[in-house]
Amino acid sequence: VQVRVVGRQPHQSWPSLGMLLSALSVITDAVSTISFWSLLPIIAGLVLGYIAVEQFWFYRAGQGLPGPSWVPPLLGNVFSMVYDPFAFWDNQDKLGPLSWNSIFGTFMLFCQDTDISTTIFKNASNDNFMICLNLNGERLLGGGNIAFLQGDVHKNLRQQVLHLFTKKALSKYLFVQEKCIRDDIAKWFDIAKSKGTVEMRPFVRDLNMFTSQSVFIGPYLTPEVRARVCEDYQLMNEGLLCMPFSFPGSTLWKAIRARKRLVALLCDIVSQSKVRMAAAATAARVSEAESSELDETSTAYQQPECLLDFWMVDTVNALRDYESAKATSDDPASVQPPLHSADTAIAHTLLDFLFAAQDASSSSLTWLCHYLAKYPEFLEKVREEQAQLRPADEPLDLATINQMQYTRQVVKEVLRYRAPATLVPHMAKRDFKLRDDVNIPKGTLVVPSVFSSSFQGFEDPQKFDPDRFSLERKEDIKYKKHFLVFGAGPHRCLGYEYAMMHLLAFTALFATHVNFKRVWTPKSEEIVFGPTIYPGDGCLLDIEPREL
């Protein structure tokens, strides 16, 4: 039997360093004889070949759908989108209900049809689509953000935080919201008295920031911490509007660092809330075991004062049960801690709440001021309703909020007419058959337009008409599928009741306490992105106290 040994033989040796240097010298000499001009045709051919292949792939992926006649290679039309986003999306809108484009070499499908958009929304919980919010979304907000969670992990977290928006919790939040709104209106009067015409956009932005901080984490904030949160939040906001390049000193780099600082800060606040709610729970159990009445100065009377406290009441109980189960288990390592109970996981969700409560509500409050000033007849009806419900300017409560039929109609019409988050980008995680003639390739950026859906179905949709949501016309029921302001499917906005309550409270108090007149400019009716939409001039008003 002959055995042939394959591989390195004893007499063979690896190339020596000298041999490698000699070979490198030969290659260098050969390259040195080649001039740049002789390489230029090859380089040009490769570049043109890449452009041709990319253009061909885009047109093929477009499957006959309308789109641009030419796409800049590699970068696509990202510059026009960043430079003038409203014009970019308006031009895309004119191409029809389903069209394509390219952003940074990524094939993009733009959807205006409500049914198609709803299909995307409803398939965002499995392996079909993932919300990406923005070109910088996941890098900026972090992969732990609830918007980017999928499947059972996402479902479990939503179920865990739903109780944060019960009637009991909302009543607590409303008390804080009202105080913040009343205090800020008083400050606005002082500013207007000294400066004259005021721009409402920064006013309501600061109001929203202060209110959401107070509602979500209020007891744990000092003025210094509030200032840090505002500063880092602004950096993050700028990160949503910049080019997707992160390097030291860039806008996105600063935004990502700001997010990391905010998460670290929120982790510390979560820890404080856990300690506070655990102490209260322990004191309550001891008092119950001793059958004694609680002293009102006891830590057991430290009832939840903010959204985080309401969350931590359940979390500390779950963690206590976990520690007990681990202590009594024969295999402690097999006992798993409660999902989403770690400080970091909770901090990421809190950051999402802060983000979600800020820009969309700021946009809607600004447009509310704009349209109430533009249509004084609607403002007068709001005031009449408030006078009936709160003749002596009584404090707000949930029962009163729920009786504000006409005020609610105005708020809903503003949300429909000027949907704050106009677009909700998703990324296709696998090939998806959208309809018989359209297949979405994996990796496609799919962009449903909430703004476009708001002008479908409704009667005379281009008209600003709060009465469409009246009990008689009921367009909110007839055309419910077109009202996608809060999304649809598994990622529908968790805090939509909180957001509506905030908008209603502001409208009620602003209309009751403020006389205001719109100062019109050539930009008043323009729409600008930042990242939600606003009037081009920020809504300039002359305001003064209103006699009750």
VOVEX-689811 format. One line per field, with one value per residue (C-alpha): residue number from 1; x, y, z. Coordinates in steps of 0.05 Angstrom, whole numbers, plus 5000, padded with zeros to 4 digits. Each point is the difference from the previous one (the first is absolute). Layout:
BEGIN
pos = (NUM,...) .
xx = (X,...) .
yy = (Y,...) .
zz = (Z,...) .
This chain:
BEGIN
pos = (1,2,3,4,5,6,7,8,9,10,11,12,13,14,15,16,17,18,19,20,21,22,23,24,25,26,27,28,29,30,31,32,33,34,35,36,37,38,39,40,41,42,43,44,45,46,47,48,49,50,51,52,53,54,55,56,57,58,59,60,61,62,63,64,65,66,67,68,69,70,71,72,73,74,75,76,77,78,79,80,81,82,83,84,85,86,87,88,89,90,91,92,93,94,95,96,97,98,99,100,101,102,103,104,105,106,107,108,109,110,111,112,113,114,115,116,117,118,119,120,121,122,123,124,125,126,127,128,129,130,131,132,133,134,135,136,137,138,139,140,141,142,143,144,145,146,147,148,149,150,151,152,153,154,155,156,157,158,159,160,161,162,163,164,165,166,167,168,169,170,171,172,173,174,175,176,177,178,179,180,181,182,183,184,185,186,187,188,189,190,191,192,193,194,195,196,197,198,199,200,201,202,203,204,205,206,207,208,209,210,211,212,213,214,215,216,217,218,219,220,221,222,223,224,225,226,227,228,229,230,231,232,233,234,235,236,237,238,239,240,241,242,243,244,245,246,247,248,249,250,251,252,253,254,255,256,257,258,259,260,261,262,263,264,265,266,267,268,269,270,271,272,273,274,275,276,277,278,279,280,281,282,283,284,285,286,287,288,289,290,291,292,293,294,295,296,297,298,299,300,301,302,303,304,305,306,307,308,309,310,311,312,313,314,315,316,317,318,319,320,321,322,323,324,325,326,327,328,329,330,331,332,333,334,335,336,337,338,339,340,341,342,343,344,345,346,347,348,349,350,351,352,353,354,355,356,357,358,359,360,361,362,363,364,365,366,367,368,369,370,371,372,373,374,375,376,377,378,379,380,381,382,383,384,385,386,387,388,389,390,391,392,393,394,395,396,397,398,399,400,401,402,403,404,405,406,407,408,409,410,411,412,413,414,415,416,417,418,419,420,421,422,423,424,425,426,427,428,429,430,431,432,433,434,435,436,437,438,439,440,441,442,443,444,445,446,447,448,449,450,451,452,453,454,455,456,457,458,459,460,461,462,463,464,465,466,467,468,469,470,471,472,473,474,475,476,477,478,479,480,481,482,483,484,485,486,487,488,489,490,491,492,493,494,495,496,497,498,499,500,501,502,503,504,505,506,507,508,509,510,511,512,513,514,515,516,517,518,519,520,521,522,523,524,525,526,527,528,529,530,531,532,533,534,535,536,537,538,539,540,541,542,543,544,545,546,547,548) .
xx = (5000,5029,4983,5010,5011,4968,5023,5065,5060,5061,5045,4951,5006,4956,5021,5054,4994,5052,4959,4938,5038,5028,4930,4974,5057,4981,4926,5020,5044,4944,4949,5049,5002,4924,4980,4937,4975,5006,4958,4948,4960,4996,4978,4949,4974,4991,4964,4954,4988,4980,4953,4968,4989,4972,4952,4978,4988,4959,4956,4991,4982,4952,4959,4972,4979,5011,5066,5057,5028,5071,5028,5067,5046,5016,4967,4934,4957,5019,5026,4934,4963,5043,5005,4925,4961,4931,5015,5032,4940,4951,5033,4998,4927,4984,5024,4939,4977,5061,5067,5074,5065,5069,5031,5074,4998,4940,4939,4940,4926,4954,4928,4942,4942,4968,4989,5073,5025,4956,5028,5070,4980,4966,5060,5050,5000,5027,5057,4971,5013,5036,4987,5063,4969,5058,5065,5035,4944,5029,5071,4974,4946,5033,4977,4966,4949,4929,4989,5053,4979,4964,4958,4989,5051,4962,4932,5021,5027,4936,4958,5045,4992,4926,4980,5039,4942,4941,4949,5034,5067,4971,4965,5067,5033,4944,5011,5073,4984,4950,5049,5055,4953,4972,5070,5028,4942,5014,5073,4980,4960,5061,5043,4948,4992,5074,5014,4933,4986,5022,5016,4960,5043,5057,4948,4962,5065,5026,4931,4999,5070,4986,4932,5025,5059,4954,4949,5050,5056,4981,5017,5072,5017,5039,5006,5071,4977,4942,5050,5045,4941,4978,5070,5012,4930,5013,5065,4961,4948,5053,5026,4934,5008,5073,5037,5012,5074,5028,5072,5030,4970,4943,4927,4981,5060,4980,4928,5020,5044,4941,4956,5050,5003,4924,4995,5052,4961,4934,5032,5017,4929,4971,5043,4974,4928,5010,5029,4943,4943,5033,5005,4927,4979,5041,4970,4930,5012,5028,4941,4952,5035,4996,4928,5017,4979,5050,5030,4989,5074,5020,5037,4938,4966,5050,4949,5019,5010,5021,4996,5066,4974,4937,5044,5048,4944,4989,5074,5024,4946,5022,5073,4982,4964,5061,5047,4954,4995,5075,5011,4955,5021,5046,5029,5002,5037,4939,4953,4994,4991,4937,5004,5015,5017,5072,5015,5029,4939,4953,5043,4997,4924,4996,5042,4952,4941,5036,5015,4930,4968,5041,5002,4932,4963,5041,4980,4926,4998,5031,4950,4943,5021,5005,4931,4963,5028,4984,4928,4972,4931,5030,5036,4935,4966,5057,4993,4925,5009,5052,4954,4945,5045,5043,4962,5047,5063,4998,5060,5000,4984,4989,4925,5003,5051,4954,4942,5039,4965,5013,5070,5016,4973,5048,5059,4985,4993,5067,5031,4968,5015,5071,5023,5063,5039,4986,5041,5017,5058,5007,5054,4981,5034,4983,4967,4926,4943,4964,4949,4996,5044,5047,5051,5042,5073,5036,5036,4950,4984,4924,4970,4924,4972,4954,4992,4973,4951,4970,4975,4967,4929,4978,4947,5032,5067,5036,4953,5016,4934,4994,4927,5020,5012,4933,4951,4956,5051,5045,5055,5048,4960,4984,5072,5036,5050,5027,5015,5069,5029,5014,5020,4968,5015,5047,5041,4940,5017,4998,4986,4946,4951,5054,5015,4927,4990,5059,4975,4930,5025,5043,4944,4951,5046,5032,4932,4972,5057,5032,4977,5043,5006,5040,5056,5002,5064,5015,5023,4939,4968,5064,5018,5070,5030,5036,4993,4924,4963,4988,4976,5057,5002,4991,4930,5008,4947,4982,4974,4970,4961,4926,4949,4956) .
yy = (5000,5066,5061,5067,5055,5064,5065,5030,4953,5000,5031,5058,5065,5062,5060,5040,5074,5013,4963,5040,5066,4979,4984,5067,5036,4967,5021,5071,5006,4976,5048,5058,4992,5010,5073,5030,5015,4928,4981,5054,4962,4940,5043,5036,4934,4972,5063,5001,4926,5009,5058,4960,4939,5043,5037,4934,4969,5060,4999,4926,5005,5056,4949,5053,5047,5075,5027,5047,4998,5001,4981,5029,4940,4976,5059,5000,5061,5009,5071,5026,4964,5031,5069,5009,4941,5029,5013,4931,4963,5045,4982,4927,5008,5024,4934,4962,4953,4955,5024,4988,5038,4988,5025,4984,4944,4969,4987,5037,4988,5058,4980,5050,4951,4987,4926,4989,5042,4960,4935,5025,5022,4934,4959,5038,4950,4938,4986,5043,5073,5038,5073,5041,5070,5035,4989,5011,4970,4936,5026,5062,4971,4932,4930,4993,5053,4972,5024,4951,4940,4943,4939,4973,5047,5060,4971,4985,5070,5032,4957,5018,5075,5003,5011,5065,5031,4977,5051,5005,5014,5049,5039,5009,5022,5049,5036,5010,5020,5053,5031,5003,5032,5052,5019,5007,5042,5049,5003,5011,5061,5030,4987,5028,5062,5017,4974,5005,4947,4930,4937,4942,4943,5008,5016,4934,4962,5022,4988,4929,4985,5025,4964,4932,5002,5017,4946,4945,5012,5064,4984,4982,5063,5060,5064,4979,4931,5031,5045,4940,4961,5059,5012,4927,4992,5059,4967,4936,5038,5031,4929,4982,5055,4991,4958,4928,5007,4990,5022,5040,5069,4985,5015,4927,4983,5054,4975,4928,5023,5041,4938,4960,5055,5002,4924,5002,5056,4963,4936,5038,5027,4931,4974,5056,4984,4926,5015,5048,4954,4939,5037,5020,4928,4972,5050,4983,4925,5010,5043,4948,4944,5039,5019,5072,5064,5035,5065,5052,5018,4928,4981,4958,5065,5013,4985,5001,5072,4990,4949,4968,4988,4966,4955,4984,4979,4938,4992,4998,4948,4958,5006,4980,4938,4984,5004,4956,4948,5000,4991,4940,4967,4940,5032,5076,5012,4974,5052,5057,5072,5037,5026,5074,5009,5021,5074,5007,4968,5045,5061,4986,4997,5064,5034,4976,5029,5067,5001,4979,5052,5058,5016,4973,5037,5064,4998,4990,5054,5049,4984,5005,5072,5013,4974,5027,5068,4990,4979,5042,4967,4934,5034,5031,4932,4971,5058,4990,4927,5016,5051,4948,4946,5044,5065,5020,4974,4938,4953,4947,4927,4939,5006,5072,4981,4945,5049,5048,4978,5061,5012,4928,5011,5059,4960,4940,5044,5033,4930,4978,5064,5006,4931,5015,4937,5001,4938,4935,4965,4924,4953,4936,4942,4950,4999,5018,4995,5066,4986,4957,5046,5026,4960,5038,4976,4988,5062,5048,5064,5002,5067,5003,5071,5016,5070,4974,4952,5059,5029,4936,4978,5060,5046,5062,4980,5064,5041,5013,4978,4978,4983,4939,4966,5021,4949,5012,4991,4949,5002,4974,4935,4999,5013,4973,4961,5065,5031,4972,5056,4952,4943,4932,4927,4976,5064,5047,5057,4976,5069,5024,5013,5038,5041,5016,5020,5048,5032,5007,5030,5051,5019,5009,5043,5040,5017,5019,5043,5031,5051,4990,5025,4970,5042,4978,4995,4972,4936,4991,4947,4965,4933,4987,4937,5000,4937,5005,5054,5072,5065,5033,5060,4959,5030,5073,5026,5063,4975,5032,4976,4988,5024,4943) .
zz = (5000,4979,5042,4970,5050,4978,5030,5022,4989,5045,4948,4988,5038,5007,4958,5035,5014,4946,4948,5019,4994,4933,4974,5027,4965,4933,5009,5019,4939,4956,5030,4995,4924,4997,4996,5028,4930,4980,5061,4989,4947,5047,5059,4957,4973,5071,5023,4940,5007,5073,4982,4945,5044,5057,4953,4969,5069,5023,4938,5006,5074,4981,4960,4954,5056,4991,5026,4983,4929,5030,5068,5022,5012,5071,5036,4964,5012,5072,4991,4972,5056,5055,4968,4987,5029,4986,4927,4994,5028,4963,4934,5019,5018,4930,4970,5024,5055,4994,4975,5010,5012,5029,5064,5012,4950,5035,4958,5029,4989,5016,5018,5000,4996,5069,4989,4980,5059,5048,4972,5016,5070,5016,4977,5043,5057,4965,4952,4944,5019,5054,5017,4988,5010,4967,4964,5067,5043,5028,5007,5035,5045,5012,4984,5068,4981,5001,4928,4975,5042,4964,5014,5070,5032,4973,5018,5071,5011,4974,5046,5058,4991,4980,5073,4999,4962,5043,5024,5068,4968,4949,5055,5034,4935,4984,5066,4982,4928,5022,5049,4948,4948,5047,5025,4929,4975,5056,4979,4927,5020,5034,4939,4952,5043,4993,4930,4962,4948,5021,4962,5027,4976,5051,5054,4991,4989,5068,5031,4973,5024,5070,5002,4975,5048,5058,4983,4986,5050,5037,5073,4982,4961,5024,4959,4981,4977,4960,4964,4984,4972,4957,4973,4982,4971,4954,4976,4986,4962,4956,4988,4968,4948,4980,4950,5023,5012,5070,5014,5057,5000,4951,5017,5001,5044,5050,4998,5015,5058,5026,4998,5039,5053,5004,5008,5056,5034,4993,5028,5063,5004,4990,5057,5045,4983,5014,5068,5016,4978,5033,5066,4995,4985,5057,5050,4976,5009,5070,5020,4972,5038,5065,4987,5015,4967,4955,5023,4945,5006,4987,4937,4983,4984,4945,4947,4926,4978,4928,4943,5021,5071,4974,4959,5057,5047,4958,4983,5073,5016,4941,5022,5071,4974,4957,5059,5041,4945,4991,5075,5004,4934,4996,4938,5012,4934,4962,5029,4951,5022,4977,4929,4992,5074,4992,5010,4930,4966,5038,4985,4925,5003,5041,4948,4947,5040,5006,4926,4980,5045,4974,4926,4978,5055,4990,4926,5016,5053,4952,4946,5051,5014,4925,4981,5060,4982,4926,5013,5057,4992,5022,5058,5023,5002,5041,5049,5004,5017,5053,5031,5005,5029,5045,5012,5058,4967,5043,4999,4946,5013,4956,5003,4973,4947,4976,4993,4954,4936,4957,5027,4983,4929,4991,5027,4956,4938,5014,5006,4935,4961,5024,5021,5041,4982,4925,4983,5036,4965,5005,4976,4964,5036,4945,4932,5008,4950,5007,4945,4938,4958,5054,5040,5051,4999,5066,5023,4969,5039,5000,5019,5014,4999,5058,4972,4933,5034,5038,4934,4976,5012,5041,4970,4969,5032,4980,5043,5074,5031,5073,4990,4959,5068,5029,5028,4939,4945,5035,4948,5053,4998,4926,4978,5060,4958,4970,5068,5011,5042,5058,4954,4993,5017,5054,5003,5007,5048,5072,5028,4953,5057,5038,4937,4987,5072,4996,4936,5028,5065,4964,4951,5057,5043,4943,4970,5068,5025,4938,4949,4939,4929,4944,4971,4928,4959,4931,5035,5045,4956,4981,5031,5026,5029,5067,5004,5006,4960,5020,4969,4963,5047,5064,5011,5019,5048,5038,5067,5062,5061,4989,5049,5026) .
